[in-house]
Amino acid sequence: MSTPFPTHELMTENIAICAYLGYRETDRGTEAGYRRAYMSKCSGTSD
């Protein structure tokens, strides 16, 4: 899995685009006073 990156949880368009590109939401939380949705992409390999 790739390193998670945050986007604001109200940015539903960004979350939808990320999902279309193969990312999935891995966590939600607050960072610096902002509500975040964290997205990661699976590499598709099994080690």
N, C-alpha and C positions, 0 to 999 in steps of 0.2 A: 504494500500500500504506500502511496506517496505521502509526503508531508502535508498535513491538513492546512488549508488556508481559510481565513474567515471572510464572510460577507455578512452584511446586516440582514437580520432575519426577516425584515419587512420588504427586502428587495426580492420579491417572489420571481420576478423575471430572470434575475441572475441565477437563482437557485434552479429554475426550470432549464435554463441554458446549460448550466453545469451538469444537470442530470442527463440532458440530451447528449452531452459530450462524454458521458461515461463516468462522471463523478457521482459520489453519493454522500449524503449528509451523515457525518459521523458523530457529531456532538452539537450541543447548543449551550451557550453560557454568556456571561457578561464580561467584557474586556474594556477597560478604560471608560466605563459608564455606558457602553453601547451593547445592545443585545446582538449576539453573533450566532450564525450558523456556520459550522466548520465542515468543509467539503474535502474529500480525498478521492483519489482515483486508484482503483485496483490495477496492479500491473499485469494480471492475467497469467502469471507464472506461479508454479507451486514448487517451492524449494524444500 
